Amino acid sequence: MSPDVFVLSRPHGVVRAAGVVRRYPDAAAAARDLRERRVDSVVGALAFDPREPSALIAPTALYHTRIPLPGAQPTARRLTAVVEIPDPATHLARVQAAVAAIADGGLDKVVLARALTGRLDAPADVDDLLAALAGGNHEHNAFAVDTGTGRLVGASPELLLRKHGREVTCLPYAGSAPRHADPAADRRSREALAGSAKDHREHAFVVEHLRRRLAPIATDLEIGGRPELLSTGEMWHLATPVHAVLTESDSTALDLAMTLSPTPATCGTPADVAARFIRTHEEPRGLYAGAVGWADADGNGEWMVTIRCLELDRTGTGVRMWAGGGIVAGSDPQAELTETTAKLQTVLNALGVTLDDLPAAGMTPGQS
Ligand SMILES: C=C(O[C@H]1C=CC=C(C(=O)O)[C@@H]1O)C(=O)O
């Protein structure tokens, strides 16, 4: 298994970290040590709920290369003892409850997630998994974090922030439609998303959150007009480029990640009401739906929204994966369940597990 405690592959290159100087479950302590240059860099994962433990590390060394990870074909595996958390009927009921809460007022958007756990027939090698994830999307996105109890591994397309000096770029994603192998069906799915008022509403909450958090700390703030349509191997998404120049240069990329995360791409609007809804209805998310990335003491770094991911236990056979979707007025529960299944395909494909192997899970493949 890889000796690296952290790997982030992006289209512009790979950042790796080796060795552990210190582990930080407390993100505020890591951010303070980095700001005060007590450590040179911090890598890892911020929890979704700031009150839950993060998995941050001050590593011995950080390495940058300018080439993304090469992709590789997944190794075929079997996943057994599959459990869906919650079961599909409960997820449908939660979506209905969210739509009702939105209709009652006081909540505009909430992102509801579900998890799937199981056991692989052979331990997953993190390097193989990273290569399969990087090979599954045209940007070669992939990440892996040593959490202390296992590995968090995934391929998030969603850039929370990239910071170089005072320059910041973000690429928020929200609004989704599944990809299809048949080009005509794939085009229809893309066009349906482009014309979906519900998905554009869902997307706008994320952009508005970034505007509100960045405007007070930026001299320049440019936000794209109509969202772009971008794709992963499995999904179409609406995405809006954001560019900001920060007023001051003292804050690090980790400080900024903590200011921006979680966005309404994984939590909701208003944030406190959505977070309460999630806490009441869901099992704790841990690291899913937080942020994963690196930051150095010069203030630079890059953080992705922690989606399209799974956690492997120490043995490399116990696996938990998640997918969520934004619920707004007009969301259809069955379509939301299908969307989470399509999003789970990112990690299922990389694991070499097919839906046919999951009859016990009651998962319904997206139409193609
Ligand atoms: C919360 C997830 O995706 C987010 C990112 C893109 C599109 C999303 C959506 O359309 O709901 C979600 O906000 C996930 O993949 O688990």
The ligand as a MOL file (V3000), in Angstrom:
LIG
                    3D

  0  0  0     0  0            999 V3000
M  V30 BEGIN CTAB
M  V30 COUNTS 16 16 0 0 0
M  V30 BEGIN ATOM
M  V30 1 C -23.5080 15.8550 -2.6330 0
M  V30 2 C -23.0370 15.3680 -3.7830 0
M  V30 3 O -22.9550 16.1060 -4.9480 0
M  V30 4 C -23.0950 17.5120 -4.9290 0
M  V30 5 C -22.2590 18.0400 -6.0270 0
M  V30 6 C -22.7480 18.1430 -7.3070 0
M  V30 7 C -24.1290 17.9980 -7.5410 0
M  V30 8 C -24.9980 17.8530 -6.5170 0
M  V30 9 C -26.4540 17.7610 -6.7730 0
M  V30 10 O -26.8780 17.9310 -7.9280 0
M  V30 11 O -27.2240 17.4800 -5.8430 0
M  V30 12 C -24.5490 17.8730 -5.0990 0
M  V30 13 O -24.7930 19.1730 -4.6290 0
M  V30 14 C -22.5380 13.9810 -3.8830 0
M  V30 15 O -22.0620 13.5950 -4.9510 0
M  V30 16 O -22.5930 13.2470 -2.8690 0
M  V30 END ATOM
M  V30 BEGIN BOND
M  V30 1 2 1 2
M  V30 2 1 2 3
M  V30 3 1 2 14
M  V30 4 1 3 4
M  V30 5 1 4 5
M  V30 6 1 4 12
M  V30 7 2 5 6
M  V30 8 1 6 7
M  V30 9 2 7 8
M  V30 10 1 8 9
M  V30 11 1 8 12
M  V30 12 2 9 10
M  V30 13 1 9 11
M  V30 14 1 12 13
M  V30 15 2 14 15
M  V30 16 1 14 16
M  V30 END BOND
M  V30 END CTAB
M  END
